[in-house]
Amino acid sequence: MRSLCLALLTAGLLASTAATAQTTMRIGLQDDPDVLDPVRARTFVGRIVFASLCDKLVDITPDLKIVPQLAESWQISDDGMSVTFKLRENAFYHDGAPVDAASVKANLDRAMTLPESNRKSELISVASVEAPDARTVVLRLKEPDASLLSQLSDRAGMMMSPASFDKDPGRNPVCSGPYKFKNRVQNDRIVLERFDKHWDKDSYHFDQVVFTPMPDTTVRLNNLRAGSLDIIERIAPSDVAAVKSDAKLRLAPVTGLGFQAISVNLANGPRADTPLAKDKRVRQALDLAIDRDVINQVVGEGMFQPAYQPFPPASFAYDKSAERAGRDPQKARELLKQAGYDRVAFELTYGNNTTMQQVFELVQAMGAEAGFDISLKPLEFASLQSALPKGDFQVGQTGWSGRVDPSGNIHQYVTCKGNLNDGRYCDAEMDKLLNEARSTADEAKRRELYAQALKKLQDEDSHIYLFYLPWIFGTQANVQGFVPYPDGLIRLKDVKVAKQ
């Protein structure tokens, strides 16, 4: 009996060891992130890295509920004009400093005031931040903001050590997540290592996490098949069947909250001097030239649901009346003639990866039939993110991974001072509608306001939406505990790799 118990105990120990035998998690990304500073960052892949590097005040669950992270609890005042957070006691930055109220105030103040901050419009409702004691943070608002908690579940709520603010945090981030920054080789890898003082360290099982950018979907998948990567994001729809049929791999898809679109440069520098910028009829013609159903079937293999608005079908703001079928090149040509053009030439700038190359080659061909001569300008993704805010584009790819609240999918893109409004669309009525929609808690009222904003947005066509983003992950079959989230981020809590 004793020998049997010993054998069972030994087997249990071996099984436990097998599940945590691998000390490095290797993740393949579609693009190389931009700066690793949550306040200044723009890229989606950067958010994937931040999910392991930088804790937030709050997080979301797979079914989009707001849950505690650095803040253990929060309370919204009856008038909606303040939010009070209680911080956990055992959280630390990677330099050993405690995550206290003063440091949270410093982070939020920086996000709201730094000239190059991309979080300003996400926190625009915040009038001031107070730290009455070490564990209490109070946000005083200019007006009620139904979207604020969802904004704080992402980059606006990520905390960095204030001591790192003047030490180039984009290159040397000092955050508070389960893994700390070790090193980076641009366009090659980002290496994080386990942070032993993390408040939830027992839920994280790797000594290192290595992120490797691989823009080519075939290269990413081949590296997964070869065993040199454990998880990859954005598997090409054309490869889904191959992954499903491979016993060594697992497919983990989830419907996302975001979109892919193109943005017209209306007023951002000299490159805005185009027919598209001058006349909305030309933009409407381009919109009518594009068949989203063709993009869905040819490139998306049925997984790129056509989009005509920034709100995904899961959102209460989604308006089905905005949808249409196919395309209308004849009407597009008529609109061009009304605007005084036989043909219109422009340059379309986009991130150079396999999928988007295919998408925009289709857009180029469809546009040609409707009177547009489109030259394609592929850029490395980091270069694209640099070009867009500077106005170094005529029409540019704009993708958004999506937010839980509808305000997060539109406000920063089309309000006059929106930090992601690269084309500089500006309309006082639009600002009023979107600000009012964000400040009311009544969902029915918000839905009506967003419907009015959407009608105006479709008439102006400053952004032409193409499809909703599915997040299609692939993993080694021995990766245990991985759960895909609708925001597309890779969370490594409770993820293990079993020994094969």
N, C-alpha and C positions, 0 to 999 in steps of 0.2 A: 504493500500500500504506500509505504514511504517513497519507494522508487518511482511509483506511478505519479505521486504528487510532485516529486522533484522533476520528473519528465514534463508534466503539464506546466509547471512553473517556468522551466527552461524554454519550452515552446512559446509561452506567453511573452517572455522577455525577448526572444528572437523576433517574434511578430511585431512587438513594439519597436524594437530597433530597426526592423525592416521598413517600417512606415516613416521613419525619420532619418534614414541612412544618408540621404543626399543632403549635403550642406549648402549647396548653391542652387538657387532658383534662376533659370535662364529664360528670359522673355524676349520675344521678337516683336518689334514695333514697326509700323508701316513707315513712319517718318522719324527724323531726328528732332527732338524737342528744341525749343528756343531757350531763352534764359530760364534758369531754375529758381526764379524768384516769383512766387505766386502773385505778387502785386503787379508785376510787369508782364508776366507770361501771357501768351495768346494761344498756344497750340494745344490740341486735344491730347496728343501723345505726352505732352508735359504733364497733363493732369493724371495720366496713368502712373508716371513716376512719382508725382506728389502724393498719390494714394498710399504709398509706402514710406515716403519721406516726411510728409508734413501732416500732422493731425489738425483737425478743424474743431471749431466750437461744437458743431453738431454734424451728424452724418445721416444717411438715408438707409432704409432697408430695401431688399429687392422689390417690395411692393410699394415703395416710395413714401414710407412713413418717416418722419423726422425722429431721430433717436439721439441720445447723448453721446458725446465723445469727450472733448476737453471740458465741456460744460456738463455737469451732472443733472442740472435741471434749469428751467427758465419759466418766467411768468410774464405774461403780457397784461398791461394795465387795462382796466375796464374801458378807458377811452381810446385805447390803441396807440397812445402817444409815448409809451416807454416799454422797453423789454429788459428784464432783470435776469442775469445769468448767475448761477452759482457754480464756481469752478471746482473740479476735483482737486484734492490736496496732494496727490502723489504723482503729478505730471511734471516732467522736466524737459528743458531744451537739450539739444545734443552737446552743448557746452557745459551742461551741469546746472545751469540756472533754473530756478523754479518757474513754471508757467503760472504766474500770478496775475492779479487784476491790472497792475500797472503795466505789465508787459503786453497784455491783451489790448489795453487802451492804446499803447504805443503802436501796435500793429494796425489797429483800425484807423487811428489818426493818420498813419503813413499811407494806408490804402486810399484815404479820402483826400490827401493833400499832395502827395508826390506828383510832380508835373507829368511824369511818364506813366502814371498808374493807369492800368486797364480795369480797375475795380471801382472807379469813381461813380459811374452810373449805377452800379449794383448797390452802392451804399448811399445813393443820393438822398434818400429819405432821412438819413441820420444827421441830426443837428449837432450832437455832441456825445462824447463817451465819458462816463464817470467811473472812478474806481474807489468807492467809499471805504472798502477794506480789502484785504489781500485776496479774498475769494469771491468778491461781488463785483460784477460789471453791469453798469446800467447804460443802456442806449436810449438817449432822448431823441425823439423823432420830430421832424418838421410836420409830418402828417402820418396817419396810419399807413402801414405798408404790409399788405397781405403776402408779399413775396419775400420778405426779409429773411425769415428762417431758412428758406430754400437757398437763398444766396449765400448764407453763412455755412451751408453744408458743402460749399465748394471753395474756390480759391479765395473769395472774399473773407472766409472764416478760417483760413489757414494761418497758423502762428509760427513766426520765426523769432529767434532770439534777438531782441533789440540791440544787443552788443554787436551783432553782425551787420547792421544796417549800413554802416559806413565802410564795410570791408568786402565790397563787391559780392553781395549775396547771390547775384545771378550766376556767378562762377563758383562760389563757395557757400552754398546754402547751409544754414544752421537752423534746422527745424525742430520738430518735437514728435515725429512719428516713430514707428517701431524699427525703422532702419535709418541710419545716418549716412551722409554723403562721404564717399571714400575718394573717388576720382572720376574724371571724364576725359574721353578722347573723342573730339568732335567727329560726328558721322561714323563713329565706330562702336562706342559703348559708354554706358553710365554704370558705375559700380557703387552699390550701397552695401553697408555692413550692419549687422545686428546691433541695436542699441540696448544695452543691458539694463538701463535705468527706466525703460519705458514702462508705463503704468500697467500695460496689458501684455508684457513680454512673453508670458507663458502661452499665449495664443499664436505666437509666431515661431516658426520652426526651421528657419534657414539662417546660416551664418552670413551668407552673402546673397544679394539679388543683383543680377546683371541684365541690363536692358540693352538690346542691340537693334539699331535701326536697319531695316531691310526693305526699301521701297518696292522691290519686285515681289509680287505675291507668290510667284513660282519659287523663287529663292527662299522665301520665308517657309513655305510649305516643305520644300525639300530638306531644309535644316531641321524641321520638326520630325520628318520621316527618318532622317539620319540619326536622330537622338541628340543632336547638339543644342536643341531648344526644348523647353518643357511646355511653354505656353506661347501661342502666337495670337495676335489680334487681326481682325479683318481678313479672314480667309475669303478669297474670291468666290463669288457664287458658283462659278464654273467648276470649282474644286470641291464643292460640298459633297457630291456623290462619292468622289474618290476617298475623302476622309471618312465618310460613313462606312465604306466598305473595307477600311483598313483596321484590322483587329488591334493594332498597336496604338491606334489613335482614338480620340473621342472628339465629337463635335459638340459645341456648347453655344448655340445661338440664343439671342434674346432680341425682342423688338425694342428699338431705341426711342429716344425722345427728341432727337435732332433731325437735321436736314442737310442736304447739299443744295447750293444755289449759286447763282452768279450775281454779282453786284456791279452796277454801272457807276463809273466815276462821273458824278454830276458837277462837282465844284471843288475838287481837291487838287489844285495846281494846274499847270499848263496842259497836262494830258487829258483834262476834262473837256478840251475843245473838240468835241465830236458831235455828229448829228444825233447820236444817242443821248448825249447830255442836253442838247438844245431842244429836243421835241419828244414829248412822251409818246407820240404816235409811232415814232421809230422804235422805241422800247416795246410798245405794245405789239408791233409787227414781229420783233424778235421773239417775244413770248409766244405768239401764235405759230411761229415757224417750228417750234420744238415739240416733238411728240414724246411725252414722258413714257407712254406705254411701250414705245419702241426701245427706249433706254432700259426700261424694266426687263423686257424680254431678251434683248440682245446682250446686254452687259450684266444685268442683274439676275438673269435666270429666274425671273419671277419674284425675286426677293427685294427689289428696289421699288417699293410702293410709290407711285407717282405723287408728287407734292405740288400744291398750288398756293401754299400758305405756310407760315412758320410754325403753326400749331399742329402737333402730331395727333393722330386719331384718339390717343388715350387721354388727351387734354379736354377739359370741359369747354375750352375756348374753340375747339375744332369746329369749323363751319363747313358742312358737307356741300352747301350751295356754291362754294367756291370751286368745286371740282368741275372738270369737263373731260371729254374724251378726244383723243387724237390731236390733230393739228389742222391749221387752215392757211396754207401757203398763199392761196389766192387772195384772201382778205389781208394777209400780211403785205403782199405786193401793192394792194390798193391803198393801204395806210401809208406805205412809203411814197407812193405817188402824191397822195394828199399832202404829205409833208414836203414835197418838192424834190424827191430823189428817185432815180431809176434803180441804183444800187448803192449800198452803203458798205464801206470797208472799215473794219476795226480789228484790233488785236485783243485776243483773249488769253489772259495770263492764269496759269493754274499750277498746282503742285504736281511734280513729276513722279507719278507712280502708275503702275499698270492699269488699274481700274479707271482712274480719272483720265488717262490718255485715251482709253476706249470711249468713255462718255463724251469727251469733247471732240473727238473725231466724228462721232455721230452728230453732235450739235453743229459742227462745221459743215457737214454734208447736208443736213436738213436746212441750215441757214442759207446755203448756196441756192437751193431751189426756191427760196422765198425772196431773194434779192440781196443777200448779205455775203460779202467776201471776207471771211474770217481767217485771220492768220493766228496760228496757235503758238504761244510762248510758254513752254514748260520751264519751271524753276524748281530748284531744290526747295523742299517745303519751308525750311528756315528762311530762305531768301524771299519766298512768297510772303511770309509773315512780316518781313521787313519792308517789302515793296508796298503792300496794301495801305498801311497807315500814312506813308509818305506820299501817296497819290501817284505812285509810279506804275500806273495801269490805266487802261481804257475800260475794259471789262475784266473782272477778276473773279476767280473761284472763291466762294465763301462757304465754309462748312461749319456747322455748329453741332456739338454733341448733345445739346438739349438740356433743359432744366425742368425740375418738377413743377414749378409755377409758370404759367404762360408768359408772365412779364419777362422772365429770364430768356425767352426765345425771341423777343421782339424789341424790348425797350432800348437796349444798348446799340441796336442796329439802325434804328430809324428815328430816334429822337435827335434833336439838333445837336446836343452835346454828348450823345452816346459814344462811349469809348471804342466801339467797334463799327461806328458809322464811317467806314473808309471812303465811301463815295460822297459824303457830306450832303445827303438828302436832309432837308430841313423844312418843316411846315409847322406853324404854331398850333393849328387845329389838331394835328397828329400828336404833338406833345401834350396838349390838353387832354385828349382822349386817353392816352396811355398812362399819364400821371394819375388821372382820376380812376382808371381801372385798377391801378396798383394800390390806391389808397382806400378802396372800399373792401369790406369783408363779404359783402352780399354777392354770392356767386352768380345769381341771375343777372344782377346789374352789371357785373364784370363781363359776363358773356355778351351782353348787348353792346357794351362799349368796345369790346374787342371786335365784334362784328362790324361796327362802324369804321374802326381803324383799318380792318382788313379790306373793306370795300374801297377805301381811299388808297390803300397800299396797292391794290390790284390795278386801280386806274392810273396811278403814277408809274408803276412798274420799275421802281428803283432797284428792286431785287426780283429776280426771276427764279422761283423755286423749282427744283428738278425732281428730287425724290427724298423720302424719309430714310434715315440711316438704320439699317439693321446692324447689330453687333454680332459678328460670327467668329467665335473663338474656336481654336483647336488646341488640344492638350495631348500629352502622352497619356496612354491608358492608365499608367500607374500614378498619375496625379490625383490625389484624393482631396475632397472638400472644396474644390473650386466651384463658385457660384457666379454666373454672369449676372450683371446688374444692368438695368435699362439705361443708366448714364454712361455705360461703356467702360467704366474703370475696372481695373484688376485689383481686387482686394485680397490680400494674402492671409488674412486671419483664418486660422484653423486649416490652412492648406498644407498638405504633406506630400511627399513623394515616396511611394513604397519601393523597396529594393526589388529589382527584377532578377 
